[in-house]
């Protein structure tokens, strides 16, 4: 009997010993991986408690990564995870340290909605597009511990427009936005919003080069110098909410577009590669800003500001068509009118003077002949309030600026001085005209409808 008892004790001892050695080897593996992580990311901790807390978070994240990637190997997931720069951060630390997109205090009714929907631009869209393949290659920026995603998104969106029109990459200052847009509702490195940033750039009118106003990842005193501004932002536009087709059209015909997104899930934090489609990523709220730089048949290509060690060298592919993570909740772009390349002023609009364009100019001249007082030189240029059917008014509603040298001038025989202008057409203090006594003839309406879409398309292309 006692021999049987000794035999059972020996077996139990071997089992306990093997389990302890297995646990020790597992702990050793975590520690070795953690050391690799610290060396690769140049991570140093001031106190032992901080390192112990980071190691615990790393161990938890590493287990989560291994489990997720196992599902990826089995074909249950379409993207992988890895121990990236956030692998030693808990979810709370990640949310508080990097996701600081704020809600704007400006009413949404004040937004400038872009009239892309319903125009020919919606149908003239390729199946896939990547602005990087066209030459728009910018560094993999790292916002670091400064919550400046809003500044990077808008600045690079403007850079994309400049590249589309000139073929050259002009690096703009994100630090200017961080320092100077506080007066318009942003809070520096604490956070900001895309809308506040656009309002600031429109009121300021310009943005400096990154070389003249370098990024330092902390809020400082505003040092904007108007004479060193290289891009003139005249207006901005917001794409329709939850309309991914409008985003696709804007990325194609305007350039990279800034978007807001929900980056809360742990899978977003530890994303490595593949098409991100985590069902737990809600579209109800957003807390981060990124840049749509292209798209494929079933995914968007986004650029992030967390360095090259996150995602696909700083980029991300995310499922298209389902408003994944609220990508279509708020998409915006600035409207650039002029900029400087190598000290030379460059016009922002390149208009193709085709037959259709000149027919559209004929429409403008017909409007001019029918109601010359609407083009009186004493009125606001262009006098949008003068005529409810004016094609210039409709183009302005679509946020399209016509170069002045292409707008028909008032012929000398039609020019009228203030003294000879009928009172009903004179400019009032409110800069508004009374309604004309007569409306344009019906044939003018049909001509206008026929060529309006042609004119909008050519001015944007």
C-alpha positions in Angstrom: 0.0 0.0 0.0 2.8 2.4 1.0 4.5 1.6 -2.4 1.4 2.7 -4.2 1.3 5.9 -2.1 4.9 6.8 -3.0 4.2 6.1 -6.7 1.3 8.5 -6.7 3.3 11.2 -4.9 6.1 10.9 -7.5 3.6 11.3 -10.4 2.1 14.4 -8.7 5.6 15.9 -8.2 6.5 15.4 -11.8 3.2 17.1 -12.9 3.7 20.1 -10.7 7.4 20.4 -11.7 6.5 20.3 -15.4 3.8 22.9 -15.0 6.1 25.2 -13.0 8.8 24.9 -15.6 6.3 25.5 -18.3 5.0 28.7 -16.5 8.6 29.9 -16.0 9.4 29.4 -19.7 6.2 31.3 -20.7 7.1 34.1 -18.3 10.6 34.1 -19.8 9.2 34.4 -23.3 7.1 37.4 -22.3 10.1 39.1 -20.7 12.3 38.4 -23.8 9.6 39.8 -26.1 9.2 42.8 -23.8 12.9 43.4 -24.0 12.8 43.2 -27.8 9.9 45.7 -27.8 11.8 48.2 -25.6 14.9 48.0 -27.8 12.9 48.3 -31.0 10.9 51.3 -29.8 13.6 52.9 -27.7 11.3 52.7 -24.7 12.7 53.7 -21.3 10.8 54.0 -18.0 11.7 56.4 -15.2 10.4 54.3 -12.3 10.1 50.5 -11.7 6.4 50.8 -11.1 5.9 52.2 -14.6 7.9 49.4 -16.1 5.9 46.8 -14.2 2.7 48.4 -15.2 3.8 48.5 -18.9 5.0 44.8 -18.7 1.6 43.8 -17.4 -0.2 45.7 -20.2 2.3 44.2 -22.7 1.6 40.6 -21.5 -2.2 41.2 -21.8 -1.8 42.7 -25.3 0.5 39.9 -26.4 -2.0 37.3 -25.5 -4.7 39.2 -27.3 -2.5 39.4 -30.4 -1.7 35.7 -30.4 -5.4 34.8 -30.0 -6.5 37.2 -32.8 -3.7 36.1 -35.2 -4.7 32.5 -34.7 -8.2 33.4 -35.9 -6.5 35.1 -38.9 -4.6 31.9 -39.7 -7.9 30.0 -39.6 -9.5 32.5 -42.0 -11.9 34.0 -39.5 -10.3 37.5 -39.6 -9.2 39.7 -42.5 -6.4 41.6 -40.7 -3.5 40.9 -38.3 -2.2 42.5 -35.2 1.3 43.0 -33.9 3.2 44.4 -30.9 3.5 47.9 -32.3 4.3 51.1 -30.5 1.2 50.8 -28.3 1.8 47.3 -27.1 2.9 48.4 -23.6 -0.1 50.6 -23.1 -3.4 49.7 -21.5 -6.7 50.7 -23.3 -7.2 53.7 -20.9 -3.6 54.9 -21.4 -4.0 54.6 -25.2 -7.4 56.5 -25.2 -6.2 59.3 -23.0 -2.8 59.7 -24.6 -3.6 59.6 -28.3 -7.3 59.9 -29.1 -8.1 63.6 -28.6 -10.4 64.7 -31.5 -12.8 67.2 -29.9 -16.3 68.1 -30.9 -16.6 71.6 -32.4 -18.7 74.2 -30.7 -19.7 75.6 -34.1 -23.2 74.6 -35.1 -23.4 72.1 -37.9 -25.8 74.3 -39.8 -22.9 76.6 -40.5 -21.1 73.9 -42.5 -20.4 74.4 -46.2 -21.8 71.3 -47.7 -20.1 70.3 -50.9 -22.4 69.7 -53.8 -20.7 66.7 -55.2 -23.7 64.4 -55.0 -25.8 64.5 -58.1 -23.0 65.9 -60.3 -21.2 64.1 -63.1 -18.2 63.7 -60.7 -20.1 60.9 -58.9 -20.1 58.6 -61.9 -16.6 59.4 -63.2 -14.8 57.5 -60.5 -12.3 54.7 -61.0 -12.6 51.3 -59.2 -9.3 51.9 -57.3 -7.0 54.9 -56.7 -3.8 55.4 -54.7 -2.3 58.9 -54.6 1.0 57.3 -53.5 1.3 55.6 -56.8 0.9 59.0 -58.5 3.9 60.4 -56.6 2.2 61.9 -53.5 4.6 60.4 -51.0 5.1 62.1 -47.6 7.0 61.0 -44.5 5.4 58.8 -41.9 4.7 61.5 -39.3 4.4 60.7 -35.6 2.3 63.1 -33.6 3.9 61.7 -30.4 2.1 62.5 -27.2 0.5 65.7 -28.7 -3.1 65.3 -29.7 -2.6 67.0 -33.1 -4.3 64.5 -35.4 -6.7 67.3 -36.6 -3.7 69.5 -37.7 -2.0 66.7 -39.6 -5.2 65.6 -41.4 -6.1 69.0 -42.7 -2.5 70.0 -43.6 -1.8 66.9 -45.6 -5.2 67.2 -47.3 -4.1 70.6 -48.6 -0.7 69.2 -49.6 -2.6 66.6 -51.7 -4.5 69.3 -53.5 -1.3 71.2 -54.2 0.3 68.0 -55.5 -2.7 67.2 -57.8 -2.3 70.6 -59.5 1.5 70.9 -59.7 2.9 67.4 -59.3 5.1 68.6 -56.4 4.9 67.8 -52.7 4.8 71.0 -50.5 5.2 70.2 -46.8 3.0 72.4 -44.7 3.2 73.4 -41.0 1.0 71.4 -38.6 2.6 73.3 -35.7 1.1 76.5 -36.9 -2.4 74.9 -36.6 -1.6 73.6 -33.1 -0.3 77.0 -31.9 -2.5 79.4 -33.6 -6.0 77.8 -34.0 -6.7 78.1 -30.2 -8.6 81.3 -30.9 -11.1 79.3 -33.0 -11.9 76.6 -30.5 -9.0 74.1 -30.7 -6.9 73.3 -27.6 -3.4 72.7 -28.9 -2.1 69.3 -27.9 -5.1 68.7 -25.7 -7.1 68.2 -28.9 -9.1 69.9 -31.6 -11.6 69.4 -34.4 -11.5 69.4 -38.2 -14.2 72.1 -38.4 -12.4 74.5 -36.1 -9.2 74.0 -38.0 -10.9 74.8 -41.4 -12.6 77.9 -39.9 -9.2 79.0 -38.6 -7.4 78.5 -42.0 -10.2 80.4 -43.8 -10.0 83.3 -41.4 -6.2 83.4 -41.5 -6.1 82.8 -45.2 -2.9 80.9 -45.3 -0.5 78.4 -43.9 3.3 78.3 -43.7 5.8 75.7 -44.8 6.9 73.0 -42.3 10.5 74.1 -42.7 9.6 77.7 -41.6 7.4 76.5 -38.7 8.6 73.1 -37.5 6.6 70.6 -35.6 7.7 70.2 -31.9 4.9 68.1 -30.5 3.8 70.7 -27.9 1.7 73.8 -27.7 3.7 77.1 -28.1 3.1 80.7 -28.8 1.7 81.5 -32.2 4.5 82.5 -34.6 2.5 82.8 -37.9 4.0 85.2 -40.4 1.6 86.2 -43.2 4.4 87.0 -45.6 5.7 83.4 -45.3 2.4 81.9 -46.1 2.6 79.6 -49.1 -1.0 78.4 -49.5 -4.1 80.6 -49.6 -7.2 78.8 -48.2 -10.4 80.7 -49.2 -13.1 78.3 -48.1 -13.8 74.7 -47.1 -16.4 72.1 -47.7 -18.0 69.2 -45.8 -19.0 66.1 -47.6 -22.5 64.7 -47.0 -22.8 62.6 -43.9 -22.7 58.8 -44.2 -22.0 59.1 -48.0 -19.0 57.0 -48.9 -19.6 57.5 -52.6 -19.1 61.3 -52.1 -15.8 60.6 -50.3 -14.7 58.4 -53.2 -15.6 61.2 -55.7 -13.8 63.8 -53.7 -10.6 61.7 -53.3 -10.7 61.2 -57.1 -11.4 64.8 -58.3 -10.2 67.0 -55.5 -7.4 65.0 -53.7 -6.9 63.3 -50.3 -9.7 64.1 -47.8 -9.5 64.4 -44.0 -11.9 62.2 -42.1 -12.8 61.5 -38.5 -12.9 58.0 -37.2 -13.5 55.8 -34.1 -10.1 54.4 -33.1 -11.2 53.0 -29.7 -11.0 49.2 -30.2 -7.9 47.3 -29.0 -7.7 45.8 -32.5 -7.3 49.4 -33.9 -4.6 50.1 -31.3 -2.6 47.0 -32.3 -3.4 46.9 -36.0 -0.7 45.5 -38.2 -1.9 44.8 -41.8 -4.9 43.6 -43.8 -8.3 45.0 -44.3 -9.7 46.2 -41.0 -13.3 45.2 -40.4 -13.8 44.7 -36.6 -17.6 44.5 -36.0 -17.1 46.0 -32.5 -15.8 49.3 -34.0 -18.9 51.5 -33.6 -19.8 54.4 -35.9 -21.8 56.2 -33.3 -18.9 58.4 -32.2 -15.4 59.4 -33.4 -12.2 60.4 -31.6 -9.4 60.5 -34.1 -8.6 62.2 -37.5 -6.9 60.5 -40.4 -6.5 61.1 -44.2 -8.1 59.1 -47.0 -5.4 58.8 -49.5 -6.9 56.2 -51.8 -9.3 53.3 -52.1 -9.7 49.9 -53.6 -12.8 47.9 -54.6 -13.8 47.1 -51.1 -11.4 49.1 -48.8 -10.2 52.6 -48.0 -6.5 53.5 -47.7 -5.9 55.8 -44.7 -2.8 57.5 -43.5 -2.2 57.8 -39.7 0.1 60.0 -37.6 1.6 57.3 -35.3 4.8 56.6 -37.1 6.0 53.9 -39.5 5.9 51.2 -36.8 2.1 51.3 -36.7 0.0 49.5 -39.3 1.3 49.1 -42.9 4.2 51.5 -42.5 1.9 54.2 -41.1 -1.1 53.4 -43.3 -4.2 51.4 -42.8 -6.8 49.6 -45.1 -10.3 49.6 -43.8 -13.5 48.0 -45.1 -15.5 50.3 -47.5 -19.2 50.6 -47.9 -20.4 49.9 -44.3 -19.3 53.2 -42.6 -16.7 51.2 -40.7 -15.7 53.0 -37.5 -17.7 56.1 -38.6 -15.4 56.9 -41.5 -18.1 58.8 -43.3 -19.5 60.7 -40.3 -17.4 63.8 -41.0 -15.2 64.2 -44.1 -13.9 67.6 -45.1 -11.4 69.4 -47.2 -10.1 73.0 -47.6 -10.6 74.9 -50.8 -7.2 76.2 -52.0 -7.2 79.2 -54.3 -3.5 80.0 -54.7 -0.1 78.8 -53.5 3.6 79.3 -53.9 6.0 76.7 -55.3 9.7 77.7 -55.0 8.8 81.3 -54.5 6.5 81.4 -57.6 2.8 82.1 -57.4 0.7 79.4 -58.9 -3.0 79.6 -59.8 -5.1 76.9 -58.3 -7.6 76.4 -61.0 -6.6 75.1 -64.4 -9.7 75.5 -66.7 -9.9 73.6 -69.9 -11.5 76.1 -72.4 -13.3 73.5 -74.5 -16.4 74.1 -76.6 -18.7 73.2 -73.7 -17.0 75.7 -71.5 -17.5 78.6 -74.0 -21.1 77.6 -74.3 -21.3 78.0 -70.6 -19.8 81.5 -71.0 -22.5 82.3 -73.5 -25.0 81.4 -70.8 -23.4 83.9 -68.5 -23.5 86.6 -71.2 -27.2 85.9 -71.8 -27.8 86.4 -68.1 -25.8 89.6 -68.3 -27.8 90.9 -71.3 -31.1 90.1 -69.6 -30.3 91.8 -66.3 -27.2 94.0 -66.7 -27.9 95.8 -63.4 -27.0 92.5 -61.6 -23.4 93.0 -62.9 -23.1 96.6 -61.9 -19.5 97.3 -60.8 -20.7 98.9 -57.6 -22.2 95.6 -56.3 -20.4 92.9 -54.4 -18.3 90.7 -56.7 -19.8 88.5 -58.0 -23.3 89.9 -57.2 -24.9 86.6 -56.1 -27.9 88.3 -54.3 -29.1 90.0 -57.5 -30.5 87.0 -59.2 -31.9 83.7 -57.9 -31.2 81.9 -61.1 -27.7 83.2 -61.6 -25.3 80.4 -62.7 -22.5 82.0 -60.7 -24.7 81.7 -57.6 -25.1 78.0 -58.2 -21.4 77.6 -58.7 -20.7 79.5 -55.5 -23.1 77.2 -53.7 -21.0 74.3 -55.0 -17.9 76.1 -53.5 -16.3 76.5 -56.9 -14.4 79.7 -57.7 -14.2 80.9 -61.3 -11.0 82.7 -62.3 -11.8 86.4 -62.8 -10.2 86.4 -66.2 -12.7 83.9 -67.4 -15.8 85.7 -66.2 -17.3 87.9 -69.0 -16.7 91.5 -68.4 -19.5 94.1 -68.7 -19.3 95.7 -72.2 -19.0 99.4 -72.3 -22.4 99.9 -73.9 -24.0 98.0 -70.9 -22.0 99.8 -68.2 -24.1 102.0 -66.0 -23.1 104.6 -63.4 -24.8 104.9 -60.1 -26.6 108.0 -61.2 -28.2 106.2 -64.2 -28.9 103.0 -62.3 -32.6 102.5 -61.4 -33.2 102.7 -57.7 -34.5 99.2 -57.5 -31.1 97.9 -58.7 -28.9 100.0 -56.5 -26.7 98.5 -53.8 -28.3 98.8 -50.4 -26.4 98.7 -47.0 -27.3 95.0 -46.7 -25.7 94.3 -50.0 -28.9 92.8 -51.3 -31.0 93.6 -54.3 -34.8 93.5 -54.6 -36.1 90.8 -56.8 -36.1 91.8 -60.5 -39.4 92.9 -62.0 -39.1 90.2 -64.6 -37.7 86.7 -64.4 -35.4 85.3 -67.1 -37.2 83.7 -70.0 -37.8 79.9 -69.9 -35.3 79.1 -72.7 -32.5 80.5 -70.5 -33.4 78.0 -67.8 -33.1 75.1 -70.1 -29.7 76.3 -71.4 -28.5 76.8 -67.9 -29.5 73.3 -66.8 -27.8 71.9 -69.9 -24.4 73.4 -69.3 -24.2 73.8 -65.5 -22.9 70.3 -64.9 -20.4 70.7 -67.7 -19.0 73.9 -66.2 -18.8 72.5 -62.7 -17.0 69.4 -64.0 -14.4 71.3 -66.0 -13.7 73.7 -63.2 -13.0 70.9 -60.8 -10.9 68.7 -63.1 
